[in-house]
């Protein structure tokens, strides 16, 4: 086995690399790995749905904020934010949601949330945000309440 | 916050130092969850701990301009987990000796983060000071 560990020492590749050199040498940085998924789609009734997945914390919340800000800047003031695939949210994530709600309310809009995860609902309970946001079990109910 | 007297049921201390950057907060959160998992905490209690520790790290990052690292020191006991979170400015104060350490003061307006930690943990002492740095010491009891 050659010094590079890929079995090229004697010209006979008896030992195959356990992973490809491309993958081995692919440059990865901590900053490349964002554990957040943001998917925005227009609903059939003039509302926009922001589906979030993963973990919303001090690192990932700017990406969520950008998506919501972009929608509001485009003039969309009725939003459903789907937290069903969110495993974790902290105060910075809550701050982003509150900021979005404040902005859409200035234009007569609102933000409704879809959330059934008890741990996340508990955070909304503790902080009193259950009284500020409409929180629904499914997207249909959240959209219906926008009207 | 003075050094704690270790309880009779003390199991061990784990210390972690992370760069004071947002991308490392998840590491602190997961490490504390792994430690809590060694103790008889429920899944819900572990989730509370994860959030509280992440909030403490976030406060350190947001309050401290120029800080480089955050220490997370976990004292595990069969009955509780005590976690100290402090930035390097506060740590350096400790190295200067007790006389220069500030008395406990509470800065106003830390907001939702402190509120959440207080709600999720059984005890919280903290010092968030723009001049001296940030230190939060929190305890969660098993099954409380």
Interface residues (C-beta under 8 A of the other chain):
Chain A: X30 X31 X35 X55 X57 X58 X59 X88 X90 X91 X92 X94 X95 X119 X123 X126 X127
Chain B: X22 X23 X24 X25 X26 X29 X44 X47 X50 X51 X54 X55 X57 X58 X61 X62 X111 X112 X113 X115 X116 X119 X120
